[in-house]
Amino acid sequence: MASRTAPGSAGGIAPHAARSLAGTVISMLEGAELLSRVTADDTPLRDAAVHLAQLVDAAPRT
């Protein structure tokens, strides 16, 4: 998968929003992974990916 931004950059997302967004992304992925393991179904991970992409795209830019 190709990177959209340079390593170490926030992709133009405002720094305060990038920190908060990173925590949200990690939390959502951890929850989706747990649900996927418990249910033996990858749907929670696929759903999380769709919603996280929308969330990142909507993040305030600098």
Backbone as XML, in Angstrom:
<?xml version="1.0"?>
<chain id="A" units="angstrom">
  <residue number="1" name="MET">
    <atom name="N" x="0.834" y="-1.165" z="0.000"/>
    <atom name="CA" x="0.000" y="0.000" z="0.000"/>
    <atom name="C" x="0.886" y="1.238" z="0.000"/>
  </residue>
  <residue number="2" name="ALA">
    <atom name="N" x="0.630" y="2.134" z="-0.902"/>
    <atom name="CA" x="1.424" y="3.347" z="-1.004"/>
    <atom name="C" x="1.009" y="4.354" z="0.059"/>
  </residue>
  <residue number="3" name="SER">
    <atom name="N" x="1.986" y="5.051" z="0.593"/>
    <atom name="CA" x="1.711" y="6.072" z="1.585"/>
    <atom name="C" x="1.172" y="7.313" z="0.906"/>
  </residue>
  <residue number="4" name="ARG">
    <atom name="N" x="0.194" y="7.957" z="1.534"/>
    <atom name="CA" x="-0.372" y="9.186" z="0.987"/>
    <atom name="C" x="0.459" y="10.403" z="1.363"/>
  </residue>
  <residue number="5" name="THR">
    <atom name="N" x="1.290" y="10.277" z="2.394"/>
    <atom name="CA" x="2.058" y="11.415" z="2.891"/>
    <atom name="C" x="3.476" y="10.987" z="3.220"/>
  </residue>
  <residue number="6" name="ALA">
    <atom name="N" x="4.299" y="11.966" z="3.496"/>
    <atom name="CA" x="5.674" y="11.687" z="3.891"/>
    <atom name="C" x="5.690" y="11.090" z="5.290"/>
  </residue>
  <residue number="7" name="PRO">
    <atom name="N" x="6.657" y="10.210" z="5.571"/>
    <atom name="CA" x="6.756" y="9.632" z="6.910"/>
    <atom name="C" x="6.885" y="10.724" z="7.970"/>
  </residue>
  <residue number="8" name="GLY">
    <atom name="N" x="6.152" y="10.568" z="9.064"/>
    <atom name="CA" x="6.223" y="11.522" z="10.156"/>
    <atom name="C" x="5.347" y="12.742" z="9.992"/>
  </residue>
  <residue number="9" name="SER">
    <atom name="N" x="4.677" y="12.872" z="8.862"/>
    <atom name="CA" x="3.792" y="14.016" z="8.673"/>
    <atom name="C" x="2.371" y="13.617" z="9.045"/>
  </residue>
  <residue number="10" name="ALA">
    <atom name="N" x="1.526" y="14.608" z="9.234"/>
    <atom name="CA" x="0.130" y="14.344" z="9.585"/>
    <atom name="C" x="-0.765" y="14.493" z="8.360"/>
  </residue>
  <residue number="11" name="GLY">
    <atom name="N" x="-0.187" y="14.512" z="7.174"/>
    <atom name="CA" x="-0.981" y="14.588" z="5.954"/>
    <atom name="C" x="-1.784" y="15.863" z="5.819"/>
  </residue>
  <residue number="12" name="GLY">
    <atom name="N" x="-1.295" y="16.928" z="6.419"/>
    <atom name="CA" x="-2.000" y="18.201" z="6.336"/>
    <atom name="C" x="-3.086" y="18.361" z="7.382"/>
  </residue>
  <residue number="13" name="ILE">
    <atom name="N" x="-3.287" y="17.343" z="8.220"/>
    <atom name="CA" x="-4.278" y="17.441" z="9.290"/>
    <atom name="C" x="-3.697" y="18.302" z="10.403"/>
  </residue>
  <residue number="14" name="ALA">
    <atom name="N" x="-4.523" y="19.197" z="10.919"/>
    <atom name="CA" x="-4.083" y="20.078" z="11.999"/>
    <atom name="C" x="-3.500" y="19.249" z="13.140"/>
  </residue>
  <residue number="15" name="PRO">
    <atom name="N" x="-2.367" y="19.662" z="13.713"/>
    <atom name="CA" x="-1.694" y="18.853" z="14.734"/>
    <atom name="C" x="-2.575" y="18.429" z="15.906"/>
  </residue>
  <residue number="16" name="HIS">
    <atom name="N" x="-3.390" y="19.338" z="16.440"/>
    <atom name="CA" x="-4.252" y="18.967" z="17.568"/>
    <atom name="C" x="-5.271" y="17.915" z="17.142"/>
  </residue>
  <residue number="17" name="ALA">
    <atom name="N" x="-5.775" y="18.026" z="15.926"/>
    <atom name="CA" x="-6.743" y="17.052" z="15.413"/>
    <atom name="C" x="-6.059" y="15.723" z="15.104"/>
  </residue>
  <residue number="18" name="ALA">
    <atom name="N" x="-4.817" y="15.773" z="14.640"/>
    <atom name="CA" x="-4.091" y="14.545" z="14.292"/>
    <atom name="C" x="-3.865" y="13.671" z="15.524"/>
  </residue>
  <residue number="19" name="ARG">
    <atom name="N" x="-3.515" y="14.281" z="16.649"/>
    <atom name="CA" x="-3.298" y="13.515" z="17.877"/>
    <atom name="C" x="-4.588" y="12.836" z="18.327"/>
  </residue>
  <residue number="20" name="SER">
    <atom name="N" x="-5.658" y="13.574" z="18.332"/>
    <atom name="CA" x="-6.948" y="13.038" z="18.745"/>
    <atom name="C" x="-7.426" y="11.965" z="17.768"/>
  </residue>
  <residue number="21" name="LEU">
    <atom name="N" x="-7.260" y="12.231" z="16.498"/>
    <atom name="CA" x="-7.675" y="11.287" z="15.461"/>
    <atom name="C" x="-6.891" y="9.984" z="15.566"/>
  </residue>
  <residue number="22" name="ALA">
    <atom name="N" x="-5.616" y="10.071" z="15.861"/>
    <atom name="CA" x="-4.791" y="8.867" z="16.001"/>
    <atom name="C" x="-5.314" y="7.973" z="17.124"/>
  </residue>
  <residue number="23" name="GLY">
    <atom name="N" x="-5.688" y="8.562" z="18.243"/>
    <atom name="CA" x="-6.250" y="7.794" z="19.343"/>
    <atom name="C" x="-7.565" y="7.141" z="18.968"/>
  </residue>
  <residue number="24" name="THR">
    <atom name="N" x="-8.382" y="7.861" z="18.228"/>
    <atom name="CA" x="-9.662" y="7.323" z="17.771"/>
    <atom name="C" x="-9.453" y="6.155" z="16.819"/>
  </residue>
  <residue number="25" name="VAL">
    <atom name="N" x="-8.520" y="6.310" z="15.895"/>
    <atom name="CA" x="-8.235" y="5.243" z="14.931"/>
    <atom name="C" x="-7.762" y="3.979" z="15.655"/>
  </residue>
  <residue number="26" name="ILE">
    <atom name="N" x="-6.835" y="4.137" z="16.574"/>
    <atom name="CA" x="-6.312" y="2.976" z="17.306"/>
    <atom name="C" x="-7.421" y="2.304" z="18.112"/>
  </residue>
  <residue number="27" name="SER">
    <atom name="N" x="-8.219" y="3.096" z="18.806"/>
    <atom name="CA" x="-9.297" y="2.540" z="19.617"/>
    <atom name="C" x="-10.311" y="1.789" z="18.765"/>
  </residue>
  <residue number="28" name="MET">
    <atom name="N" x="-10.690" y="2.382" z="17.646"/>
    <atom name="CA" x="-11.683" y="1.728" z="16.792"/>
    <atom name="C" x="-11.125" y="0.436" z="16.195"/>
  </residue>
  <residue number="29" name="LEU">
    <atom name="N" x="-9.876" y="0.448" z="15.777"/>
    <atom name="CA" x="-9.294" y="-0.768" z="15.207"/>
    <atom name="C" x="-9.141" y="-1.866" z="16.251"/>
  </residue>
  <residue number="30" name="GLU">
    <atom name="N" x="-8.759" y="-1.494" z="17.463"/>
    <atom name="CA" x="-8.640" y="-2.499" z="18.526"/>
    <atom name="C" x="-10.001" y="-3.116" z="18.845"/>
  </residue>
  <residue number="31" name="GLY">
    <atom name="N" x="-11.034" y="-2.293" z="18.915"/>
    <atom name="CA" x="-12.379" y="-2.808" z="19.165"/>
    <atom name="C" x="-12.867" y="-3.697" z="18.037"/>
  </residue>
  <residue number="32" name="ALA">
    <atom name="N" x="-12.612" y="-3.272" z="16.805"/>
    <atom name="CA" x="-13.032" y="-4.067" z="15.647"/>
    <atom name="C" x="-12.290" y="-5.397" z="15.599"/>
  </residue>
  <residue number="33" name="GLU">
    <atom name="N" x="-11.002" y="-5.371" z="15.947"/>
    <atom name="CA" x="-10.239" y="-6.614" z="15.967"/>
    <atom name="C" x="-10.797" y="-7.579" z="17.015"/>
  </residue>
  <residue number="34" name="LEU">
    <atom name="N" x="-11.108" y="-7.058" z="18.185"/>
    <atom name="CA" x="-11.674" y="-7.887" z="19.238"/>
    <atom name="C" x="-13.000" y="-8.510" z="18.791"/>
  </residue>
  <residue number="35" name="LEU">
    <atom name="N" x="-13.879" y="-7.684" z="18.236"/>
    <atom name="CA" x="-15.163" y="-8.208" z="17.755"/>
    <atom name="C" x="-14.970" y="-9.246" z="16.654"/>
  </residue>
  <residue number="36" name="SER">
    <atom name="N" x="-14.034" y="-9.003" z="15.778"/>
    <atom name="CA" x="-13.773" y="-9.947" z="14.691"/>
    <atom name="C" x="-13.287" y="-11.287" z="15.222"/>
  </residue>
  <residue number="37" name="ARG">
    <atom name="N" x="-12.438" y="-11.257" z="16.221"/>
    <atom name="CA" x="-11.939" y="-12.513" z="16.805"/>
    <atom name="C" x="-13.046" y="-13.262" z="17.537"/>
  </residue>
  <residue number="38" name="VAL">
    <atom name="N" x="-13.844" y="-12.532" z="18.307"/>
    <atom name="CA" x="-14.907" y="-13.170" z="19.087"/>
    <atom name="C" x="-15.963" y="-13.791" z="18.177"/>
  </residue>
  <residue number="39" name="THR">
    <atom name="N" x="-16.291" y="-13.109" z="17.100"/>
    <atom name="CA" x="-17.356" y="-13.582" z="16.211"/>
    <atom name="C" x="-16.831" y="-14.406" z="15.041"/>
  </residue>
  <residue number="40" name="ALA">
    <atom name="N" x="-15.510" y="-14.500" z="14.894"/>
    <atom name="CA" x="-14.889" y="-15.197" z="13.757"/>
    <atom name="C" x="-15.431" y="-14.664" z="12.432"/>
  </residue>
  <residue number="41" name="ASP">
    <atom name="N" x="-15.540" y="-13.342" z="12.364"/>
    <atom name="CA" x="-16.078" y="-12.669" z="11.178"/>
    <atom name="C" x="-15.293" y="-11.378" z="10.979"/>
  </residue>
  <residue number="42" name="ASP">
    <atom name="N" x="-14.895" y="-11.104" z="9.741"/>
    <atom name="CA" x="-14.108" y="-9.895" z="9.497"/>
    <atom name="C" x="-14.959" y="-8.655" z="9.220"/>
  </residue>
  <residue number="43" name="THR">
    <atom name="N" x="-16.272" y="-8.776" z="9.323"/>
    <atom name="CA" x="-17.148" y="-7.636" z="9.057"/>
    <atom name="C" x="-16.845" y="-6.431" z="9.952"/>
  </residue>
  <residue number="44" name="PRO">
    <atom name="N" x="-16.623" y="-6.598" z="11.257"/>
    <atom name="CA" x="-16.301" y="-5.411" z="12.069"/>
    <atom name="C" x="-15.054" y="-4.659" z="11.583"/>
  </residue>
  <residue number="45" name="LEU">
    <atom name="N" x="-14.049" y="-5.385" z="11.116"/>
    <atom name="CA" x="-12.845" y="-4.722" z="10.598"/>
    <atom name="C" x="-13.137" y="-3.995" z="9.293"/>
  </residue>
  <residue number="46" name="ARG">
    <atom name="N" x="-13.914" y="-4.613" z="8.443"/>
    <atom name="CA" x="-14.269" y="-3.963" z="7.175"/>
    <atom name="C" x="-15.115" y="-2.710" z="7.424"/>
  </residue>
  <residue number="47" name="ASP">
    <atom name="N" x="-16.071" y="-2.818" z="8.346"/>
    <atom name="CA" x="-16.903" y="-1.662" z="8.687"/>
    <atom name="C" x="-16.057" y="-0.537" z="9.279"/>
  </residue>
  <residue number="48" name="ALA">
    <atom name="N" x="-15.140" y="-0.895" z="10.179"/>
    <atom name="CA" x="-14.270" y="0.116" z="10.791"/>
    <atom name="C" x="-13.426" y="0.813" z="9.729"/>
  </residue>
  <residue number="49" name="ALA">
    <atom name="N" x="-12.913" y="0.063" z="8.779"/>
    <atom name="CA" x="-12.089" y="0.653" z="7.722"/>
    <atom name="C" x="-12.865" y="1.698" z="6.922"/>
  </residue>
  <residue number="50" name="VAL">
    <atom name="N" x="-14.102" y="1.375" z="6.590"/>
    <atom name="CA" x="-14.938" y="2.317" z="5.822"/>
    <atom name="C" x="-15.160" y="3.601" z="6.617"/>
  </residue>
  <residue number="51" name="HIS">
    <atom name="N" x="-15.537" y="3.458" z="7.873"/>
    <atom name="CA" x="-15.851" y="4.631" z="8.686"/>
    <atom name="C" x="-14.605" y="5.424" z="9.061"/>
  </residue>
  <residue number="52" name="LEU">
    <atom name="N" x="-13.495" y="4.742" z="9.274"/>
    <atom name="CA" x="-12.252" y="5.457" z="9.578"/>
    <atom name="C" x="-11.774" y="6.261" z="8.380"/>
  </residue>
  <residue number="53" name="ALA">
    <atom name="N" x="-11.913" y="5.710" z="7.186"/>
    <atom name="CA" x="-11.522" y="6.457" z="5.979"/>
    <atom name="C" x="-12.348" y="7.740" z="5.866"/>
  </residue>
  <residue number="54" name="GLN">
    <atom name="N" x="-13.636" y="7.646" z="6.151"/>
    <atom name="CA" x="-14.491" y="8.839" z="6.108"/>
    <atom name="C" x="-14.080" y="9.845" z="7.178"/>
  </residue>
  <residue number="55" name="LEU">
    <atom name="N" x="-13.751" y="9.349" z="8.351"/>
    <atom name="CA" x="-13.342" y="10.214" z="9.452"/>
    <atom name="C" x="-12.036" y="10.949" z="9.122"/>
  </residue>
  <residue number="56" name="VAL">
    <atom name="N" x="-11.070" y="10.222" z="8.592"/>
    <atom name="CA" x="-9.784" y="10.833" z="8.234"/>
    <atom name="C" x="-9.982" y="11.850" z="7.113"/>
  </residue>
  <residue number="57" name="ASP">
    <atom name="N" x="-10.791" y="11.513" z="6.121"/>
    <atom name="CA" x="-11.040" y="12.447" z="5.018"/>
    <atom name="C" x="-11.716" y="13.738" z="5.495"/>
  </residue>
  <residue number="58" name="ALA">
    <atom name="N" x="-12.526" y="13.633" z="6.556"/>
    <atom name="CA" x="-13.247" y="14.797" z="7.070"/>
    <atom name="C" x="-12.454" y="15.602" z="8.101"/>
  </residue>
  <residue number="59" name="ALA">
    <atom name="N" x="-11.271" y="15.140" z="8.482"/>
    <atom name="CA" x="-10.473" y="15.831" z="9.503"/>
    <atom name="C" x="-10.071" y="17.225" z="9.043"/>
  </residue>
  <residue number="60" name="PRO">
    <atom name="N" x="-10.047" y="18.183" z="9.978"/>
    <atom name="CA" x="-9.647" y="19.549" z="9.596"/>
    <atom name="C" x="-8.207" y="19.607" z="9.117"/>
  </residue>
  <residue number="61" name="ARG">
    <atom name="N" x="-8.004" y="20.285" z="8.034"/>
    <atom name="CA" x="-6.669" y="20.413" z="7.422"/>
    <atom name="C" x="-6.076" y="21.774" z="7.748"/>
  </residue>
  <residue number="62" name="THR">
    <atom name="N" x="-4.748" y="21.811" z="7.719"/>
    <atom name="CA" x="-4.050" y="23.075" z="7.979"/>
    <atom name="C" x="-3.923" y="23.878" z="6.713"/>
  </residue>
</chain>
